[in-house]
Amino acid sequence: MADEFMVLAKIDPVIFSIGPLSIRWYGMMYLLGFAAAMLLANYRAQKPGSVWTKEQVGDLLFYGFLGVILGGRIGYVLFYHFDLFLDNPLYLFRIWEGGMSFHGGLLGVIAAMFWRARKEQKTFWQVADFVAPLIPIGLGLGRLGNFINSELWGRQSDVAWAIIFPDPASGGVPRHPSQLYQFALEGVVLFTLLWWFSSKTRKPGAVAGLFLLGYGSFRFLVEYVREPDAHLGVLMNMITMGQLLSLPMIIYGAYLMLRAAPAAAKS
């Protein structure tokens, strides 16, 4: 079987170590995503008519990054491993074992946006529409980190581009490289759509709505070829946890887009 499909080489998750400090690929992707968000945010803040200063951008991204880390970890534990948390609440702090949830990170970012909107005396939608186009690059890089780490692979498949992952837990069978699907959809395509859409003045909430609708839809679709979490499986034999958590994003994102449609038609 290995002769018929690409076999992914085992890649050390640690790029390099300096004493007790280890730099890992996944952490590097987080840093690159944050750096990209900073560059794009400062670029947009300098455009004519912007209501953002460089200092405000720095504060917004700092608290947003905290929201990603804290919300991502808390969300992962509560959504995917609440049983382990009940057995040992200290599991929440065992971040070296890995485990981050996008949906939890999103809730953390939303909390940070509410906080910064109040501090900067801006509306929540001013903040949300400014932040939304900055997120997909980090999402895409995170999925590349998953691919490098040989984790969160797809379901077994015999498509020509299927990959055999080195992690023994994958069973040594060809699988969909779902991490790359998510990189392309949640990273490249979603960023392109949001950057183009936000280049014109839109009704408040429209850009954030496109992000919610776009990410939710892409994630929902990819879940059909992504291996469900072993301890959760397919809920009610019809939906995965990722799909269940994405449904509110799709619904509310569609609502925001429909609400913004008359303004978009006039522009």
ABEGO torsion letter per residue (X at the ends): XAAABBBBBBBBABABBBEABBBBAAAAAAAAAAAAAAAAAAAAAABBGBABBAAAAAAAAAAAAAAAAAAAAAAAAAAAAAAAAAABAAAAABAAAEEBBAAAAAAAAAAAAAAAAAAAGBBAAAAAAAAAAAAAAAAAAAAAAAAAAGBGBBBBBABAABBBBABAAAGGBBBBBAAAAAAAAAAAAAAAAAAAAAABBBBBGAAAAAAAAAAAAAAAAAAAABBBBAAAEBBGGABBAAAAAAAAAAAAAAAAAAAAAAAAAAX
